[in-house]
Amino acid sequence: MNNFKQNSLLQQRASRVLPLGVNSNFRYWGKDITPYVRKGKGSHLWDVDGNEYIDYRMAFGPIILGHAYDEVDAKVIEEVQNGVLFAMTGELEVEVAEMIVEMCPAVEMVRMACSGTEATMHAIRVARAFTGREIILKFEGNYHGFHDYTLWSTYAPVESYGSRRSPIPVAASSGIPRVLGEKIITLPFNDFEGFERVMQSFGDQIAAVITEPCQGNCGAILPEPGFLELIRQKTTEYGALFILDEVKTGFRIAAGGAQEFYNLKPDLATYAKALGNGYPAAAFGGKKEIMEIIGHGVSQGGTYTNNKPGIAGAYATLKIMQREPVFATLNSRGGRLMTGLKEIFEDNSIPVAFNGYPAMFSFAIGLEQATCQRDWAASDREYYLRLAEAAINRGVMPDFDPREPWFLCYSHTEADIDRTLNVYSEIVKTVK
Ligand SMILES: Cc1ncc(COP(=O)(O)O)c(C=O)c1O
């Protein structure tokens, strides 16, 4: 068992001034089990008791190269010495925009933001403005940030979602205006027939269909072959926009994200996370004719959208991606980890459904397959948690929440993968 004394003391202190003792509900795991971090380097992090972990949370996905990655940090330090924020545009942000356009096949023009929440919020506004319509269609289990527009049917117990044929949008929080429920349609992911039916009935009122390419906030459930293509086809047919939320997949599963991976051209796409290797950079972009309405009766902006740490972090991160075998390395190490874990469960006759990509994957214990959140909810989450707890005690840290993928970074080594597989092969036998 790890020594956890300082973690618990800091949690007590933090709880006096921060709700739950944290700055995001997702960082809270419970009393006396919530870790507090001291530092990170590469693929490892240390908590305030000095316990060392191989990190597979990667700050919920942004850390694509590694913690405290020297080249990125050096660029940020160099740039901030010339000023952190201006009410003017600088050359570096133009270069970052050029790199995003170069790397992401469907992005012809882009605007920067500071978080994924902002990026999707702006993309939705632009879609509504462009189409003159208000309804947004999203899929159950997908998460597009904390704004009120799409924080529906994300984490609720699936029993509250109603029939598959006529799903009920469920607000994920008190405080979300009920009236916004009139502007959202929810559907199970991968429901081909339901999607076609809804588009037939409401397609001409829908401003945008927004989706993550894989359910990066629900067990990394993959799109079934043809599902993303069907969204592309039907949105075009009914004059709605297709927003691909690449906040988790962008600059992670390939240099050009899911657009490159699936050879897909959405109308708009959103980015954050891996774009800045942890610095606060985000972006949304897409077709020129759509993006060009910004500034012509359509508002978008923000004091910090060109913040220098974010812009310099993105600049250095993208340069490294353009120069080094980042994605090949992630694919090979992540692939070995995925396969190795799968074999461990199989050797122990435990059914498990793996989903996602080598750089970002999840597994649902007790299931043969999961194609939507309704299926996934039947997985053995208790056992997943007990395994995660045992792994964390042995210095391997996946997220405590089984919906959250395991994230790889360029700094994970073969030795990290070996150690992780050894730990899981031990605990899958001993933890019942
Ligand atoms: C797919 C997706 N979209 C949007 C967001 C919101 O991003 P942020 O936390 O940077 O606001 C997230 C965050 O996890 C996400 O996974």
The ligand as an SDF file (V2000), in Angstrom:
LIG
                    3D

 16 16  0  0  0  0  0  0  0  0999 V2000
  -14.5970   15.4710  -26.8750 C   0  0  0  0  0  0  0  0  0  0  0  0
  -14.4670   16.6140  -25.9230 C   0  0  0  0  0  0  0  0  0  0  0  0
  -14.9590   17.8150  -26.2660 N   0  0  0  0  0  0  0  0  0  0  0  0
  -14.8360   18.8810  -25.4590 C   0  0  0  0  0  0  0  0  0  0  0  0
  -14.2110   18.7730  -24.2410 C   0  0  0  0  0  0  0  0  0  0  0  0
  -14.0750   19.9720  -23.3490 C   0  0  0  0  0  0  0  0  0  0  0  0
  -12.7420   20.3610  -23.3130 O   0  0  0  0  0  0  0  0  0  0  0  0
  -12.1620   21.2590  -22.1230 P   0  0  0  0  0  0  0  0  0  0  0  0
  -12.1120   20.3830  -20.9210 O   0  0  0  0  0  0  0  0  0  0  0  0
  -10.8190   21.7000  -22.6100 O   0  0  0  0  0  0  0  0  0  0  0  0
  -13.0930   22.3910  -21.9490 O   0  0  0  0  0  0  0  0  0  0  0  0
  -13.6910   17.5380  -23.8360 C   0  0  0  0  0  0  0  0  0  0  0  0
  -13.0200   17.3870  -22.5410 C   0  0  0  0  0  0  0  0  0  0  0  0
  -12.7390   16.3200  -22.0700 O   0  0  0  0  0  0  0  0  0  0  0  0
  -13.8280   16.4380  -24.7060 C   0  0  0  0  0  0  0  0  0  0  0  0
  -13.3410   15.2340  -24.3840 O   0  0  0  0  0  0  0  0  0  0  0  0
  1  2  1  0
  2  3  1  0
  2 15  2  0
  3  4  2  0
  4  5  1  0
  5  6  1  0
  5 12  2  0
  6  7  1  0
  7  8  1  0
  8  9  2  0
  8 10  1  0
  8 11  1  0
 12 13  1  0
 12 15  1  0
 13 14  2  0
 15 16  1  0
M  END
$$$$
